Amino acid sequence: MFKSLFLILMVQLAGISTAWSAEPLRISLSQTPLSLPFYVAESQGYFSAEGVTVRINNVIGGHRSLQQVLEGAADLATSSEAVVVNNSFQHKNYAVIATFVSSDNDTKIVTRADAGINRPRQLAGKRVGTVVGASCHYYLDTLLLLNGVDPKTVQLQNLQPEAMAEALRKGDVDAIAIWEPFPYLALKGVPGARVLGKSNVYKMTFNLIVHKKHLGGRDDELVKILRALNRAQQFINSQPQKAQAILRDRLKLDQAFVDWIWPIYNYRLTLDQSLITTMEAQFRWALQAGVAKGERAPNYLNFIYPGPLYTVRPVGVTIIR
């Protein structure tokens, strides 16, 4: 009888374990060309092929994506490193497990034709819309400082990405600083709108972030997600036309947009030492800009969890611990 009860108990425990392991990992995914590896992995069945179940929730902006993790509505998020820093003053319960794309030209400044802005210096005194605390805000301030303009002279307006083109069209702002696809949409929707010349002041990264409660216990699933993304990035490089078709379908934009953005992204899984350096610089900026309050910089190594990526692509991990 004891053996029978023991066997029943073991079967029940196995069922519980199986049910738990089958629980999908919820990914809050920012709707942007940066997220193409996820679109490819989902459309090509790479997540399923790797044996991991995910549930994707699309949002606009990495700031919203990470917020869903902080609120418990998602397990993983995609966001720029600036959003990681901006939230690190109050929250310590998340970590970056990989950078999956980088770009030095994703964020752009779009101006109205009648605003009299032809170069960054002329932004002084103007009304500029951006997402406060996000990568586009950091880009704007860095560009201003590089051109001898005190960011405090700019009339900053905190807008959500989807509201920027309309604000520019109505004349509520003179310029916007925002990531793709919103500069492209503004150029299409606002007569006479134009982009300030490309600047190399900032290399933005987009990162996969996980709630720390999953670290250790669900590393196998995180490895599978990264393997699927690695396969997706190989697909992007080897079959660019098919990858572009997937991007067009997901973002509901035309080939002209794809041609506009395609050369500016480097899709590759990494955890590079420069990520730490950038986050430390953004911490100092956040204090000076009044975006966040604090006295001492967090140790951003505590916001990095390299184990899963080291299993998938060890050559991509150059962070010194």
Summary of the structure (lengths in Angstrom):
residues: 321
radius of gyration: 21.4
end to end distance: 54.2
largest distance: 87.6
contacts: 1057
relative contact order: 0.17
helix: 52%
strand: 20%
